């Protein structure tokens, strides 16, 4: 009887074991050719994005009319600690002081800054416009040690940085098939990436985009462990009882 119990426990443990190759990131890193330049494209501004836009000039007084003040229609606070923001409307526009409605969606931060500088030059010489995201975030779902929303002060967030911010992946995560759900120009798409393959570094999905969703699926061993846990616990209790019985027999 005791041998049967030990055998069942051993089978349960073996079924939940994973090898090093199942969890080792970028296993072929030595075989990947280093690129001379990063494959990175600035993300496009999309509807719903919150932007900080600061206009500065040699004379600060001249820049004041172009910066946010009271009574601007499409501004709101993202949080108590964050500054007011330009929120891109459903038609892709923002409302700038003095300039009125400006098309922002579909442009990068730099493209929008250049456009605004050209328009402001009508009123002020040599303006400098700084545009940045306030709410750049991605969602981490599934087998991460700390799943949730990851926020970044920079839009250049790699998939490995996001995973690190989520406390790494759990031992039950399928690392060679992580789903990325991405919305571009209102079109939602999904892609599976392999974190075990170092060629991911040269992929367009290595750097995440605003509002990306990462889903790490669980392995079959987790389901097996979850379903067999009551049986394993019961066998442990039974083994303990049989041990006590044998001692006092």
N, C-alpha and C positions, 0 to 999 in steps of 0.2 A: 504493500500500500504506500509506504513512504517513498519507494522508488518511483511509483507512478506520479506522485505529487511533485517530486523533484524534476521528473521529466517534463511535466506540464509547465512548471515554472521556467525551465530552461527554454522550452519552445517559445513561451511568451516573451522572454528577454531577447532571444535571437531575432524574433520577428520585428522588433523595434530598433535594432541596431542599424547604424549608417556608417559607411566607410568614409575615409578622408576625401576621396574623390567626389563624394556627394556634396561637400560643403566648402571645398577649397576654391576661392575666387581666382579668376584669371590664370588657369592652370597652364596655359600655353604662352605665357607672357614672353618667354625667351624666343619664341618663334614669330612674334608679331613685329613687323617692320615699323620702326619709329617714323612717324610722319614729321616732315619739316615744319608743318604748320598745323594748328589745331583745326579740326572740322567743327566749326562753331558758327552759327548764324544768329544774329540778334533776333530775339522773339518779336513778333508783331503785336502791337497794341490791339486789344480786343474789347468789345463792349463789356461793360461792368468792371473794367480795370480801374483802379484808383491810382492817380498820378500826382506826384508832387512836382510843380513847375515853379521855378524861382528865376525871376528876371533880375539881372544886376547890370549896372552901368558905372562909368567913372564917377558920375554924380548920383549918389543913392536916391536923392529926392526925385530925379527924373524917372527912376525905375518904379517908384511906389505905385503909380496908377496902373501898372501892368501886373502887379502882384495881388494875391488874394486879400480882400478886406471884408468888411461886413456887407451883407446883402447880396452876395453873389449867389445866383439861383441854383447852380448845380454843384454845390459843395456840401460836404458833410464830414463829420469826424468819424474816422475809422475806429478809433478807440479814444479813451480819455487821455492817453499819453501820446497819441500820434497827431500830427498836424492836420489841418483841413486839407482836403484833397479834391482834385478834379476827377469826377467819376464819369467815365465815358458812357454816354447815353446809348439807348437801344439803336439809334440811327448812326452811331459811331462818332458823335460830335462831343466837344467840350465847349463851354462858354468861358471865354477869356475876357477879363476886364479890358476895356478899350477896343479890343479886336473883335469881339462878338463870337459867333459860332465858327469853330475850327474843326475840320475833319481830322480825327486822330486815329481811328481804327484802321488797321492795315499798314500803319507806319511803324518803324522802329523808334526807339527813344531819340536816337541821333537825327533821324529824318524829321521828326516832329520839332526838335530843337532848332534845326536849320530853317524850317518853314517859319517858325515863330520869330526867329531873329530877322529874317527877311521882311516880315510884316512890321516888326517893331522899328526897323530902320527908317520907316517913314516918319517916325516921331522923334527917335533918339539915335544918336550916332554910336556905333560899335557896341550894341547890346550883347550880353552873354546870357544864354538861356540854359538852365540845367533841368533836365527831366529825369525823374526816376520813379520806379514802382514803389508804392507803399504797401500793397497787399499781395506781393509775389509769394505764392504758396502752392504746395502740392499735398495730396492726401496719400497716406500710407496705410493700406488695409491688408488684413490677413496675418501671415506668420512673421510679423516683426515684433521684437521684444517690447517696443513702445509704439504701437500703432497710433495714428492720429494725423493731425495737420502739421506739416513742416513749413515754417515761414523763413524767408531769406531776405536780407537787406539788399542783396544783389540778384539780378535775374540770371546770372551765370551759376547755376546750381547743377552739379553733376549727380548722376544717379547714385554713385558711391557716397557722396556727401550726404544726400538725403537718407540713405540707409544708415549711415553713421549717426545722424541726428535722431534716428528712430531706434537707437540701441542695437543695431545690427539685426540680422534675421535669426529667427529661432532655428534650432536644430531640425525642426520638422518642415522647414520651408523648402519648396522645390526651387532650387537656384538656377536651373537650366531652362526655366520657362516662366519668367516673371512677366505678368501682363501690364502694359502701359496703355491707359485710355487717354486719348488726347483730342481736344476740340480745336479745330482750326477753321476760322471763318464760318463758324456755325455748323461745321461738319464734324461729327464725332467718329473717330477711328480707334482701333486697338491693334497693338503689336506685342508679340512675345519676344523677350530678349533673354539671352543666355549669359548669366553672370559668371559662368565657369570659363567662358571663351574671352580671351583678352582682346580679340578683334572688336569687341563692343566699344573699346576706347575710341575707335575710328568711325563709330556709327553716329548717325544723326540723332539717335535716341540716348546717347551717353549724357548729353546735357538736357535737363528737363525744361519744360515750358510751363508757363503760368497755368494753374489749375489742372495739371496732369494728375492722374490717379494711378498709383502703383498697387497692384494686387499680387501678393505672394501666396500661392496656393499651398495647402498642406499636403504632405506625403501620405501615401496609403498607410504607412506604419503608424501615423497618429490616429487614424480611424480605427486601426486594429487595436492599438493600445487603449483607446477610449472605450471601445466595445468590450475589450477583454479585462478591463480594470476590475469590474465587479467580480468576475471569475477569479482573477489573480488574488484579489483581496480575500475572497472566500477560501481559496486554497491556502493562503497564508494563515488564516485563522484556524483552518482545519489542521494544518501541519502543526501549529502551536498546541492545539488541543491534543493531537496524537502524541506529541512529544511529552506533554505533561502526563498523559495516560501511561506512556511507556515507563516514565520515571517512577511512578507510584504503583505500577503493576506488581 
